[in-house]
């Protein structure tokens, strides 16, 4: 039987396989690819010194044989300073290290909404894997000046004292600063909750926080109905210091994805004090010389290049905005510390929370004498702008008189009235945690307080009058609320209607107390 007969008897699949094999054999072989393999020369808590990778680049991601990843931070002749993104206990001296030829990147996209992730976008909430279409480097160049535009829209925080006296605009960088246990995180979380009535995307970045503190914040966001529009980036105090260092940059990369789609994004960085300490820890282990107050000399640049990525962008640059509220902790009210002064100079203003006001049971404990917004006033609505000036003047005069009155000096009737009015206005600024207020509710309370409807009331009575006033405002001033939403100013008739409701709430309290007595 001839060979042709055998060829005809073979199946078509066998003939196709032989044809493909012959094509592969005839095709040119791929050229050799150079692959560098380094070795771990030294290991310490959170860092490794690697040798043998002569062509590695700064910020490049390296992969160790044990599976741990690291970032190149120091480039020196014959050695690389690498910060580890995982536990250093699994890395050993002599272990091989490979280049990835990629910079450290994180997952971005709508799939992250409602999830708790680490700095690389890996889920931490046991809700399954996250599939995204895009990965972005955590480090990115800040938008150019021509890609930015003026901040003209307000970001409502839901706090009377902030929205009226220290307003924040969409695209602004507003620092939240204060000692421990003054309510910084609470203010930031409540600002997220107040975005329920808007379409703002929120990112809460917890840096170096305890696990129970992060869980409490996540619980509040979930109960407030904002978790579906929020991404939580968590780098706890038990995680590697490099993850805490990378986390805020990753949060900004996630925010830039939405801003490129013309969305408004609010980023909370809680807090940059822990971020600075994490970087100091890594820098000292890498033997970078410390500077002022033992921080590395480039710590200012570390935070500046982070916060410069915020802003209101032009249509050509995506049309969205990134508002950043970084949190920083002071010690014993020392605003002149190294990290606080750095961040004050980088940001567009600060909301200072005073422990002295905390001791007076004033929450939120915003000290208007040390708080300022250098941009938000231009974005503040006309209705709030007409109230803000009188509010600051009334409170500043009251605080001066309050200090003077402590000496027991005899006061005239006019001074006593100003003290009474100032105390009432300060009491009206009190607000319960997790209870953000709408714009019309805030304005009705502030206008009534400054016109004397809360004078002479105790703290408990003031809270009762405010609650009664808020319930009536929601029912009876809906038309004014619509005009305020359209950025209309308050007319005299609007003020009179608010004052009428405030007076009625005060009379109802007095009538109720009289009936009880």
Secondary structure, DSSP 4 states (H G I P E B T S, - for coil): --HHHHHHHS-HHHHHHHHHHHHHHHSPPPPP----EEEEEEEETTEEEEES-TT--TTEEEEETTS-EEEEEEEETTEEEEEESS-GGG--TT-EEEEEEEE-EEEESGGGTT-EE-TTS-B-SSS-----SEEEES--PPPPGGGB----SEE--S-HHHHHHS-EETT-B-EEEESTTSSHHHHHHHHHHGGGGS--EEEEEEES--HHHHHHHHHHHHHTT-GGGEEEEEE-TTS-HHHHHHHHHHHHHHHHHHHTTT-EEEEEEE-HHHHHHHHHHHHHHTTPPB-GGG-BTTHHHHHHHHHTT-EEB-GGGTS-EEEEEEEEE-STT-TTSHHHHHHHHHSSEEEEEPHHHHHTT-SS-B-TTT-EESSHHHHS-HHHHHHHHHHHHHHHHHHHHHHHHTTT----HHHHHHHHHHHHHHHHT---TT----HHHHHHHHHHHHTTTTTT--HHHHHHHHHHHHHHHHHH-HHHHHHHHTTPPPPHHHHHHHHHHHHHHHHHHHHHHHHH-
